[in-house]
Amino acid sequence: MATINKTNAGKHLTKIITKGYMDLHQKAAQGAFSVWIAINVPAEIFAGFDNVVYAVPESHAALCAGKGIGAQMCEKAERIGYSMDLCSYARIDIGNTTDKGKDSPTFGLPKPDLLISNNNNCSLLTKWFDVHHREWGVPHFIMDIPFCYEPQNKKDHSYIVSQIQALIRFIEKLSGQTFNVDRYNEAVHYSWQGALQWKRFLNTARQTPSPITAFDSFVHMAPFLTLRGTPELKKHFTLLADEAEERSARSDYPVPKESYRLFWDNIAPWHQLRKMSKRLKSLNANIVGASYTSCIGTIEGSFDLYEWDESDPFDYIARTMNCYICPHGMELRHSSMKNAINDFSIDGIIFASNRSCKPYSISQMDQQKRISDHLGLPAVLIEVDHADVRKYNEENAFLKIEALLETIDARRSKRVV
């Protein structure tokens, strides 16, 4: 987080994440049907079964990077022949399986009975999960979700619903368990309620100074990945939002002399959260928002929540399957970024060109030019890798960030004149 001392929400996060991994291992050891999923697979489905547990290798990889062992885990995969150019999440996960989670802060992940990936967020995920499919002979279900250059159309929506229903039937067949739609409905409602609280938390950053930083949102998004469809998700995000509003009420700001309000585009630099937030604070700069965390529960071209009427859970899940940024075309990305700039009074954009995540990064130079040309807003492109610290140069990154702040100052001076 942005501060050294943990808040109540920070302590609660540690508690529920630790318990989540402990429960995962315990239930798997006791015979639960274990599933590994990509981040955008609808985990609420598993609540509809009596004894299904799930793990998220991407979230585990981020945790390893945040604990400072990302590069070490990557090297394990590299030693058995995987290229350093591959996604660091994939290398961490594959490296982790080479010695059964020996160095993992969670003792690794229990071996899966089923792998579920999707091809809309990142096509590499299907190849990555296929590594485990070939190694262990575990079934691999690939959710085929259409890319979107425009808001989701009716045909694609129906197709996604059919994919969800096919996945449910597949789990029933493999696990021998019967799907309970009422428990699934309840789980989707918990996720929806959690998303409402998450957005309340993020929206506190509209205030100046902001009571939160994007680094807070990076850390606290973890339950959305590992505890979707649970009461704990709603409880944690409610606590988080309440705490942010309380901090604002007592003028307790992470960057008290906030002079520069910035927006981050790409996945969090997990190995740099504390260092980067501390250095930005010394410059009176606050990254108040990020596309990576703003998109949770949203639809294409907007960071506003999808307004669900709480009726059909299949409709809700299918409609938000493309909420993450990677499957969005240029027009959709620009639309959501433009709205965020206005809503959060953004002074400048940091486009983090991510060596690991090509789908997120591929259009950033065009986006940077568009932001500058159409909106007249300063923007900078820095190089980073979300989980492999070996591909990040702090001084080079901050040389560009400090230049961005100087450009903002120059722009303000012209306005005054």
C-alpha positions as a Markdown table, in Angstrom:
| # | Residue | x | y | z |
|---|---|---|---|---|
| 1 | Met | 0.0 | 0.0 | 0.0 |
| 2 | Ala | 1.0 | 3.7 | -0.1 |
| 3 | Thr | 1.7 | 3.9 | 3.6 |
| 4 | Ile | 4.0 | 1.9 | 5.9 |
| 5 | Asn | 1.5 | 1.3 | 8.6 |
| 6 | Lys | -1.4 | -1.0 | 7.6 |
| 7 | Thr | -4.9 | 0.4 | 7.9 |
| 8 | Asn | -7.8 | -1.7 | 9.1 |
| 9 | Ala | -8.6 | -2.6 | 5.5 |
| 10 | Gly | -5.0 | -3.6 | 5.0 |
| 11 | Lys | -5.0 | -5.9 | 8.0 |
| 12 | His | -8.3 | -7.3 | 6.9 |
| 13 | Leu | -6.9 | -7.9 | 3.4 |
| 14 | Thr | -3.9 | -9.9 | 4.8 |
| 15 | Lys | -6.3 | -12.0 | 6.9 |
| 16 | Ile | -8.8 | -12.9 | 4.1 |
| 17 | Ile | -6.1 | -13.6 | 1.5 |
| 18 | Thr | -4.1 | -15.8 | 3.9 |
| 19 | Lys | -7.2 | -17.6 | 4.9 |
| 20 | Gly | -8.3 | -18.0 | 1.3 |
| 21 | Tyr | -5.1 | -19.8 | 0.3 |
| 22 | Met | -5.1 | -21.9 | 3.5 |
| 23 | Asp | -8.7 | -23.0 | 2.8 |
| 24 | Leu | -7.8 | -23.7 | -0.9 |
| 25 | His | -5.1 | -26.1 | 0.1 |
| 26 | Gln | -7.1 | -27.7 | 2.9 |
| 27 | Lys | -10.2 | -28.3 | 0.8 |
| 28 | Ala | -8.2 | -29.6 | -2.2 |
| 29 | Ala | -6.3 | -32.0 | 0.1 |
| 30 | Gln | -9.7 | -33.2 | 1.4 |
| 31 | Gly | -10.9 | -34.1 | -2.1 |
| 32 | Ala | -12.5 | -30.9 | -3.4 |
| 33 | Phe | -12.6 | -30.6 | -7.2 |
| 34 | Ser | -9.8 | -28.1 | -7.9 |
| 35 | Val | -9.8 | -25.6 | -10.8 |
| 36 | Trp | -7.2 | -23.1 | -12.1 |
| 37 | Ile | -8.7 | -20.1 | -13.9 |
| 38 | Ala | -7.6 | -17.1 | -15.8 |
| 39 | Ile | -8.7 | -13.8 | -14.2 |
| 40 | Asn | -11.7 | -13.1 | -16.3 |
| 41 | Val | -13.3 | -16.6 | -16.0 |
| 42 | Pro | -16.5 | -16.2 | -14.0 |
| 43 | Ala | -15.6 | -17.7 | -10.7 |
| 44 | Glu | -19.1 | -17.3 | -9.4 |
| 45 | Ile | -20.0 | -20.5 | -11.2 |
| 46 | Phe | -18.1 | -22.6 | -8.7 |
| 47 | Ala | -20.4 | -21.5 | -5.9 |
| 48 | Gly | -23.1 | -23.4 | -7.6 |
| 49 | Phe | -21.3 | -26.7 | -6.9 |
| 50 | Asp | -21.0 | -28.5 | -3.5 |
| 51 | Asn | -17.3 | -29.0 | -3.5 |
| 52 | Val | -15.4 | -27.0 | -6.1 |
| 53 | Val | -12.4 | -24.7 | -5.3 |
| 54 | Tyr | -10.5 | -22.5 | -7.6 |
| 55 | Ala | -7.0 | -20.8 | -7.8 |
| 56 | Val | -5.9 | -17.9 | -10.0 |
| 57 | Pro | -2.3 | -18.4 | -11.2 |
| 58 | Glu | -2.1 | -14.8 | -12.4 |
| 59 | Ser | -3.0 | -13.5 | -8.9 |
| 60 | His | -0.5 | -15.9 | -7.3 |
| 61 | Ala | 2.2 | -14.7 | -9.7 |
| 62 | Ala | 1.4 | -11.0 | -8.8 |
| 63 | Leu | 1.7 | -11.9 | -5.1 |
| 64 | Cys | 5.1 | -13.5 | -5.7 |
| 65 | Ala | 6.3 | -10.4 | -7.5 |
| 66 | Gly | 5.0 | -8.2 | -4.7 |
| 67 | Lys | 6.9 | -10.3 | -2.2 |
| 68 | Gly | 10.1 | -9.7 | -4.2 |
| 69 | Ile | 10.6 | -13.2 | -5.6 |
| 70 | Gly | 9.2 | -12.8 | -9.1 |
| 71 | Ala | 12.5 | -12.8 | -10.9 |
| 72 | Gln | 13.7 | -15.8 | -8.9 |
| 73 | Met | 10.6 | -17.7 | -9.9 |
| 74 | Cys | 11.0 | -16.6 | -13.5 |
| 75 | Glu | 14.5 | -18.0 | -13.6 |
| 76 | Lys | 13.2 | -21.4 | -12.7 |
| 77 | Ala | 11.2 | -21.5 | -15.9 |
| 78 | Glu | 14.1 | -20.0 | -17.9 |
| 79 | Arg | 16.4 | -22.8 | -16.7 |
| 80 | Ile | 14.2 | -25.4 | -18.3 |
| 81 | Gly | 14.0 | -23.6 | -21.6 |
| 82 | Tyr | 11.3 | -20.9 | -21.5 |
| 83 | Ser | 12.2 | -17.6 | -23.0 |
| 84 | Met | 12.7 | -14.4 | -20.9 |
| 85 | Asp | 10.5 | -12.7 | -23.5 |
| 86 | Leu | 7.4 | -14.6 | -22.3 |
| 87 | Cys | 5.0 | -13.1 | -19.9 |
| 88 | Ser | 6.5 | -12.9 | -16.4 |
| 89 | Tyr | 3.2 | -14.2 | -14.9 |
| 90 | Ala | 3.5 | -17.3 | -17.0 |
| 91 | Arg | 7.2 | -17.8 | -16.2 |
| 92 | Ile | 6.5 | -17.4 | -12.4 |
| 93 | Asp | 3.7 | -19.9 | -12.6 |
| 94 | Ile | 5.6 | -22.4 | -14.7 |
| 95 | Gly | 8.7 | -21.9 | -12.5 |
| 96 | Asn | 6.5 | -22.4 | -9.4 |
| 97 | Thr | 5.4 | -25.9 | -10.7 |
| 98 | Thr | 9.0 | -27.1 | -11.2 |
| 99 | Asp | 9.5 | -27.6 | -7.5 |
| 100 | Lys | 5.9 | -27.8 | -6.3 |
| 101 | Gly | 5.8 | -24.3 | -4.9 |
| 102 | Lys | 9.0 | -24.5 | -2.8 |
| 103 | Asp | 9.6 | -20.8 | -2.6 |
| 104 | Ser | 6.0 | -19.6 | -3.0 |
| 105 | Pro | 4.6 | -17.5 | -0.2 |
| 106 | Thr | 1.4 | -19.6 | -0.4 |
| 107 | Phe | 3.2 | -23.0 | -0.8 |
| 108 | Gly | 2.2 | -22.9 | -4.4 |
| 109 | Leu | -1.2 | -23.9 | -5.6 |
| 110 | Pro | -2.9 | -27.3 | -5.3 |
| 111 | Lys | -2.7 | -29.4 | -8.5 |
| 112 | Pro | -5.8 | -28.8 | -10.6 |
| 113 | Asp | -8.4 | -31.2 | -11.9 |
| 114 | Leu | -9.4 | -28.7 | -14.6 |
| 115 | Leu | -7.8 | -25.7 | -16.3 |
| 116 | Ile | -10.0 | -22.9 | -17.6 |
| 117 | Ser | -8.6 | -20.1 | -19.7 |
| 118 | Asn | -10.1 | -17.5 | -22.0 |
| 119 | Asn | -8.8 | -15.9 | -25.2 |
| 120 | Asn | -10.1 | -12.4 | -25.0 |
| 121 | Asn | -7.9 | -11.0 | -22.4 |
| 122 | Cys | -4.7 | -12.6 | -23.7 |
| 123 | Ser | -4.2 | -15.4 | -26.1 |
| 124 | Leu | -1.0 | -16.4 | -24.4 |
| 125 | Leu | -3.1 | -17.7 | -21.5 |
| 126 | Thr | -4.4 | -20.6 | -23.6 |
| 127 | Lys | -0.8 | -21.6 | -24.5 |
| 128 | Trp | 0.3 | -21.1 | -20.9 |
| 129 | Phe | -2.4 | -23.3 | -19.5 |
| 130 | Asp | -1.7 | -25.8 | -22.3 |
| 131 | Val | 1.7 | -26.3 | -20.7 |
| 132 | His | 0.1 | -27.7 | -17.6 |
| 133 | His | -2.5 | -29.6 | -19.8 |
| 134 | Arg | 0.4 | -31.4 | -21.6 |
| 135 | Glu | 2.5 | -31.9 | -18.4 |
| 136 | Trp | -0.3 | -33.3 | -16.2 |
| 137 | Gly | -2.9 | -34.5 | -18.7 |
| 138 | Val | -5.5 | -32.2 | -17.0 |
| 139 | Pro | -8.5 | -31.2 | -19.1 |
| 140 | His | -8.3 | -27.6 | -20.4 |
| 141 | Phe | -11.5 | -25.7 | -21.2 |
| 142 | Ile | -11.0 | -22.5 | -23.3 |
| 143 | Met | -13.7 | -19.9 | -23.1 |
| 144 | Asp | -13.9 | -18.3 | -26.6 |
| 145 | Ile | -14.9 | -14.7 | -26.0 |
| 146 | Pro | -15.1 | -12.3 | -29.0 |
| 147 | Phe | -12.8 | -9.3 | -29.1 |
| 148 | Cys | -14.6 | -6.0 | -29.2 |
| 149 | Tyr | -14.1 | -3.0 | -31.4 |
| 150 | Glu | -17.5 | -1.7 | -30.3 |
| 151 | Pro | -19.9 | -2.4 | -27.4 |
| 152 | Gln | -20.9 | -6.1 | -27.2 |
| 153 | Asn | -23.6 | -7.0 | -29.7 |
| 154 | Lys | -26.6 | -9.3 | -29.1 |
| 155 | Lys | -25.0 | -12.2 | -31.1 |
| 156 | Asp | -21.8 | -12.1 | -29.1 |
| 157 | His | -23.7 | -11.8 | -25.9 |
| 158 | Ser | -25.7 | -15.0 | -26.6 |
| 159 | Tyr | -22.6 | -16.8 | -27.6 |
| 160 | Ile | -20.9 | -15.9 | -24.3 |
| 161 | Val | -23.9 | -17.1 | -22.4 |
| 162 | Ser | -23.7 | -20.4 | -24.2 |
| 163 | Gln | -20.0 | -20.7 | -23.3 |
| 164 | Ile | -20.8 | -20.2 | -19.6 |
| 165 | Gln | -23.5 | -22.9 | -19.8 |
| 166 | Ala | -21.2 | -25.3 | -21.6 |
| 167 | Leu | -18.6 | -24.8 | -18.9 |
| 168 | Ile | -21.2 | -25.6 | -16.2 |
| 169 | Arg | -22.1 | -28.8 | -18.0 |
| 170 | Phe | -18.4 | -29.7 | -18.4 |
| 171 | Ile | -17.7 | -29.3 | -14.7 |
| 172 | Glu | -20.8 | -31.3 | -13.8 |
| 173 | Lys | -19.5 | -34.1 | -16.0 |
| 174 | Leu | -15.9 | -34.1 | -14.7 |
| 175 | Ser | -16.7 | -33.5 | -11.0 |
| 176 | Gly | -19.9 | -35.7 | -10.7 |
| 177 | Gln | -21.6 | -32.7 | -8.9 |
| 178 | Thr | -24.9 | -31.1 | -9.8 |
| 179 | Phe | -25.0 | -27.4 | -10.4 |
| 180 | Asn | -27.3 | -25.3 | -8.1 |
| 181 | Val | -28.5 | -22.2 | -9.9 |
| 182 | Asp | -29.7 | -20.6 | -6.7 |
| 183 | Arg | -26.3 | -20.6 | -5.1 |
| 184 | Tyr | -24.9 | -19.3 | -8.4 |
| 185 | Asn | -27.4 | -16.4 | -8.3 |
| 186 | Glu | -26.4 | -15.6 | -4.8 |
| 187 | Ala | -22.7 | -15.6 | -5.7 |
| 188 | Val | -23.3 | -13.2 | -8.6 |
| 189 | His | -25.2 | -10.9 | -6.3 |
| 190 | Tyr | -22.2 | -10.8 | -3.9 |
| 191 | Ser | -19.9 | -9.9 | -6.8 |
| 192 | Trp | -22.3 | -7.2 | -7.9 |
| 193 | Gln | -22.6 | -5.7 | -4.5 |
| 194 | Gly | -18.9 | -5.9 | -4.1 |
| 195 | Ala | -18.4 | -4.0 | -7.4 |
| 196 | Leu | -20.7 | -1.3 | -6.2 |
| 197 | Gln | -18.6 | -0.8 | -3.0 |
| 198 | Trp | -15.4 | -1.0 | -5.1 |
| 199 | Lys | -16.6 | 1.9 | -7.3 |
| 200 | Arg | -17.5 | 3.9 | -4.2 |
| 201 | Phe | -13.9 | 3.4 | -3.0 |
| 202 | Leu | -12.4 | 4.4 | -6.4 |
| 203 | Asn | -14.7 | 7.5 | -6.6 |
| 204 | Thr | -13.2 | 9.0 | -3.4 |
| 205 | Ala | -10.2 | 9.8 | -5.6 |
| 206 | Arg | -12.3 | 12.5 | -7.4 |
| 207 | Gln | -11.6 | 14.7 | -4.4 |
| 208 | Thr | -8.6 | 16.9 | -4.3 |
| 209 | Pro | -6.4 | 16.0 | -2.5 |
| 210 | Ser | -7.3 | 12.3 | -2.9 |
| 211 | Pro | -7.7 | 10.1 | 0.1 |
| 212 | Ile | -6.3 | 7.2 | -1.9 |
| 213 | Thr | -3.7 | 6.3 | -4.5 |
| 214 | Ala | -3.8 | 3.9 | -7.4 |
| 215 | Phe | -1.4 | 1.8 | -5.4 |
| 216 | Asp | -4.1 | 1.2 | -2.8 |
| 217 | Ser | -6.4 | 0.0 | -5.5 |
| 218 | Phe | -3.7 | -2.3 | -7.0 |
| 219 | Val | -3.2 | -4.1 | -3.7 |
| 220 | His | -6.9 | -4.3 | -2.7 |
| 221 | Met | -8.2 | -5.6 | -6.0 |
| 222 | Ala | -6.9 | -9.1 | -5.1 |
| 223 | Pro | -10.2 | -10.3 | -3.5 |
| 224 | Phe | -12.0 | -9.6 | -6.7 |
| 225 | Leu | -9.8 | -12.3 | -8.3 |
| 226 | Thr | -9.6 | -14.8 | -5.5 |
| 227 | Leu | -12.9 | -14.3 | -3.6 |
| 228 | Arg | -15.4 | -13.5 | -6.2 |
| 229 | Gly | -19.0 | -14.5 | -5.4 |
| 230 | Thr | -18.4 | -14.5 | -1.6 |
| 231 | Pro | -19.7 | -12.4 | 1.3 |
| 232 | Glu | -16.1 | -11.7 | 2.1 |
| 233 | Leu | -15.7 | -9.7 | -1.1 |
| 234 | Lys | -18.6 | -7.4 | -0.4 |
| 235 | Lys | -17.5 | -7.0 | 3.3 |
| 236 | His | -13.9 | -6.1 | 2.4 |
| 237 | Phe | -14.8 | -3.6 | -0.3 |
| 238 | Thr | -17.3 | -2.0 | 2.0 |
| 239 | Leu | -14.7 | -1.6 | 4.7 |
| 240 | Leu | -12.3 | -0.2 | 2.1 |
| 241 | Ala | -14.7 | 2.4 | 0.9 |
| 242 | Asp | -15.8 | 3.4 | 4.4 |
| 243 | Glu | -12.2 | 3.8 | 5.4 |
| 244 | Ala | -11.4 | 6.0 | 2.4 |
| 245 | Glu | -14.3 | 8.3 | 3.1 |
| 246 | Glu | -13.3 | 8.5 | 6.7 |
| 247 | Arg | -9.7 | 9.5 | 5.7 |
| 248 | Ser | -11.2 | 12.2 | 3.5 |
| 249 | Ala | -13.4 | 13.5 | 6.3 |
| 250 | Arg | -10.4 | 14.0 | 8.6 |
| 251 | Ser | -8.2 | 15.3 | 5.9 |
| 252 | Asp | -5.8 | 12.4 | 6.1 |
| 253 | Tyr | -4.2 | 12.3 | 2.6 |
| 254 | Pro | -1.5 | 9.9 | 1.3 |
| 255 | Val | 0.0 | 12.8 | -0.6 |
| 256 | Pro | -0.8 | 15.9 | 1.6 |
| 257 | Lys | 0.7 | 18.4 | -0.8 |
| 258 | Glu | -0.8 | 16.8 | -3.9 |
| 259 | Ser | 0.2 | 19.0 | -6.8 |
| 260 | Tyr | 0.0 | 16.6 | -9.7 |
| 261 | Arg | -2.9 | 14.2 | -10.3 |
| 262 | Leu | -1.8 | 11.4 | -12.6 |
| 263 | Phe | -3.5 | 8.3 | -14.2 |
| 264 | Trp | -1.8 | 5.0 | -14.9 |
| 265 | Asp | -2.4 | 2.8 | -17.9 |
| 266 | Asn | -1.5 | -0.9 | -17.6 |
| 267 | Ile | -1.0 | -3.6 | -15.0 |
| 268 | Ala | 0.4 | -2.7 | -11.7 |
| 269 | Pro | 4.3 | -2.8 | -11.3 |
| 270 | Trp | 4.0 | -5.3 | -8.4 |
| 271 | His | 7.6 | -5.2 | -7.4 |
| 272 | Gln | 7.7 | -1.4 | -7.2 |
| 273 | Leu | 4.5 | -0.5 | -5.3 |
| 274 | Arg | 6.0 | 0.8 | -2.1 |
| 275 | Lys | 9.1 | 2.4 | -3.7 |
| 276 | Met | 7.2 | 4.1 | -6.5 |
| 277 | Ser | 4.5 | 5.5 | -4.3 |
| 278 | Lys | 7.1 | 6.8 | -1.8 |
| 279 | Arg | 9.1 | 8.5 | -4.6 |
| 280 | Leu | 6.0 | 10.0 | -6.2 |
| 281 | Lys | 4.9 | 11.4 | -2.8 |
| 282 | Ser | 8.3 | 13.2 | -2.5 |
| 283 | Leu | 7.5 | 14.9 | -5.8 |
| 284 | Asn | 3.9 | 15.8 | -4.5 |
| 285 | Ala | 2.5 | 13.6 | -7.3 |
| 286 | Asn | -0.3 | 11.1 | -6.8 |
| 287 | Ile | -1.4 | 8.5 | -9.3 |
| 288 | Val | -5.1 | 8.7 | -8.3 |
| 289 | Gly | -6.5 | 6.2 | -10.8 |
| 290 | Ala | -5.6 | 3.4 | -13.2 |
| 291 | Ser | -7.3 | 1.7 | -16.1 |
| 292 | Tyr | -6.3 | -1.6 | -14.6 |
| 293 | Thr | -8.5 | -1.2 | -11.5 |
| 294 | Ser | -11.1 | 1.2 | -12.9 |
| 295 | Cys | -12.5 | -1.4 | -15.4 |
| 296 | Ile | -13.7 | -3.9 | -12.8 |
| 297 | Gly | -17.5 | -4.5 | -13.4 |
| 298 | Thr | -17.7 | -2.1 | -16.3 |
| 299 | Ile | -18.5 | -2.4 | -20.0 |
| 300 | Glu | -16.6 | -1.5 | -23.1 |
| 301 | Gly | -15.6 | 2.2 | -23.6 |
| 302 | Ser | -16.4 | 3.3 | -20.1 |
| 303 | Phe | -15.2 | 3.0 | -16.5 |
| 304 | Asp | -18.8 | 3.3 | -15.2 |
| 305 | Leu | -20.3 | 0.2 | -13.7 |
| 306 | Tyr | -22.6 | -1.8 | -15.8 |
| 307 | Glu | -26.1 | -1.1 | -14.4 |
| 308 | Trp | -27.4 | -4.5 | -13.6 |
| 309 | Asp | -31.1 | -4.9 | -12.7 |
| 310 | Glu | -30.2 | -7.9 | -10.4 |
| 311 | Ser | -32.4 | -10.3 | -12.4 |
| 312 | Asp | -30.6 | -12.7 | -14.8 |
| 313 | Pro | -27.0 | -13.6 | -13.5 |
| 314 | Phe | -26.0 | -15.1 | -16.8 |
| 315 | Asp | -26.8 | -11.8 | -18.5 |
| 316 | Tyr | -24.7 | -9.9 | -16.0 |
| 317 | Ile | -21.7 | -12.2 | -16.2 |
| 318 | Ala | -21.8 | -12.3 | -20.0 |
| 319 | Arg | -22.2 | -8.6 | -20.4 |
| 320 | Thr | -19.1 | -7.9 | -18.2 |
| 321 | Met | -16.8 | -10.6 | -19.6 |
| 322 | Asn | -15.0 | -8.0 | -21.6 |
| 323 | Cys | -14.5 | -5.5 | -18.7 |
| 324 | Tyr | -10.7 | -5.7 | -18.8 |
| 325 | Ile | -8.9 | -3.4 | -21.2 |
| 326 | Cys | -7.0 | -5.9 | -23.3 |
| 327 | Pro | -9.9 | -7.0 | -25.6 |
| 328 | His | -10.8 | -3.3 | -26.4 |
| 329 | Gly | -10.1 | -1.5 | -29.6 |
| 330 | Met | -8.7 | 2.0 | -29.8 |
| 331 | Glu | -11.9 | 3.9 | -29.9 |
| 332 | Leu | -13.2 | 2.1 | -26.7 |
| 333 | Arg | -9.9 | 2.7 | -24.9 |
| 334 | His | -9.9 | 6.3 | -25.8 |
| 335 | Ser | -13.5 | 6.8 | -24.7 |
| 336 | Ser | -12.9 | 5.4 | -21.2 |
| 337 | Met | -9.6 | 7.3 | -20.8 |
| 338 | Lys | -11.2 | 10.6 | -21.8 |
| 339 | Asn | -14.0 | 10.2 | -19.3 |
| 340 | Ala | -11.5 | 9.3 | -16.5 |
| 341 | Ile | -9.4 | 12.4 | -17.3 |
| 342 | Asn | -12.5 | 14.6 | -16.8 |
| 343 | Asp | -13.9 | 12.8 | -13.8 |
| 344 | Phe | -10.7 | 12.7 | -11.8 |
| 345 | Ser | -9.2 | 16.0 | -12.9 |
| 346 | Ile | -6.2 | 14.4 | -14.3 |
| 347 | Asp | -3.1 | 16.5 | -15.1 |
| 348 | Gly | -1.1 | 13.8 | -16.9 |
| 349 | Ile | -1.0 | 10.2 | -18.0 |
| 350 | Ile | 1.7 | 7.5 | -17.4 |
| 351 | Phe | 1.5 | 4.9 | -20.1 |
| 352 | Ala | 3.4 | 1.9 | -18.7 |
| 353 | Ser | 4.7 | 0.0 | -21.7 |
| 354 | Asn | 4.7 | -3.5 | -20.2 |
| 355 | Arg | 7.3 | -5.9 | -21.5 |
| 356 | Ser | 5.2 | -8.9 | -20.4 |
| 357 | Cys | 1.7 | -7.8 | -21.5 |
| 358 | Lys | 1.7 | -7.1 | -25.2 |
| 359 | Pro | -2.1 | -6.9 | -25.6 |
| 360 | Tyr | -2.3 | -4.1 | -23.0 |
| 361 | Ser | 0.7 | -2.2 | -24.4 |
| 362 | Ile | 0.4 | -2.6 | -28.2 |
| 363 | Ser | -1.7 | 0.5 | -28.8 |
| 364 | Gln | -0.2 | 2.8 | -26.2 |
| 365 | Met | 1.9 | 5.0 | -28.5 |
| 366 | Asp | -1.2 | 5.7 | -30.5 |
| 367 | Gln | -3.2 | 6.4 | -27.4 |
| 368 | Gln | -0.5 | 8.8 | -26.1 |
| 369 | Lys | -0.5 | 10.7 | -29.3 |
| 370 | Arg | -4.3 | 10.9 | -29.3 |
| 371 | Ile | -4.5 | 12.1 | -25.7 |
| 372 | Ser | -1.9 | 14.8 | -26.5 |
| 373 | Asp | -3.4 | 15.9 | -29.8 |
| 374 | His | -7.1 | 15.8 | -29.0 |
| 375 | Leu | -7.1 | 16.7 | -25.4 |
| 376 | Gly | -3.9 | 18.6 | -25.0 |
| 377 | Leu | -2.9 | 16.6 | -22.0 |
| 378 | Pro | 0.7 | 15.7 | -21.2 |
| 379 | Ala | 1.5 | 12.0 | -21.3 |
| 380 | Val | 4.7 | 9.9 | -21.0 |
| 381 | Leu | 5.6 | 6.3 | -22.0 |
| 382 | Ile | 7.8 | 4.4 | -19.5 |
| 383 | Glu | 9.1 | 0.9 | -19.8 |
| 384 | Val | 8.2 | -1.6 | -17.1 |
| 385 | Asp | 7.4 | -5.3 | -16.5 |
| 386 | His | 4.6 | -6.1 | -14.1 |
| 387 | Ala | 6.4 | -9.0 | -12.3 |
| 388 | Asp | 10.0 | -9.2 | -13.5 |
| 389 | Val | 12.1 | -6.5 | -11.8 |
| 390 | Arg | 15.0 | -7.3 | -14.2 |
| 391 | Lys | 13.2 | -5.5 | -17.0 |
| 392 | Tyr | 12.7 | -2.3 | -15.1 |
| 393 | Asn | 15.0 | 0.7 | -14.6 |
| 394 | Glu | 13.8 | 3.0 | -11.9 |
| 395 | Glu | 16.0 | 5.9 | -12.8 |
| 396 | Asn | 15.0 | 5.8 | -16.5 |
| 397 | Ala | 11.3 | 5.6 | -15.5 |
| 398 | Phe | 11.5 | 8.5 | -13.1 |
| 399 | Leu | 13.5 | 10.6 | -15.5 |
| 400 | Lys | 10.5 | 10.5 | -17.8 |
| 401 | Ile | 8.0 | 10.9 | -15.0 |
| 402 | Glu | 9.8 | 14.0 | -13.7 |
| 403 | Ala | 9.8 | 15.4 | -17.2 |
| 404 | Leu | 6.1 | 14.8 | -17.3 |
| 405 | Leu | 5.7 | 16.9 | -14.1 |
| 406 | Glu | 7.8 | 19.7 | -15.6 |
| 407 | Thr | 5.6 | 19.7 | -18.7 |
| 408 | Ile | 2.5 | 20.0 | -16.5 |
| 409 | Asp | 4.1 | 23.0 | -14.8 |
| 410 | Ala | 4.9 | 24.6 | -18.1 |
| 411 | Arg | 1.4 | 24.1 | -19.3 |
| 412 | Arg | 0.0 | 25.7 | -16.1 |
| 413 | Ser | 2.4 | 28.7 | -16.5 |
| 414 | Lys | 1.0 | 29.3 | -20.0 |
| 415 | Arg | -2.5 | 29.2 | -18.7 |
| 416 | Val | -1.7 | 31.8 | -16.1 |
| 417 | Val | -0.1 | 34.1 | -18.7 |
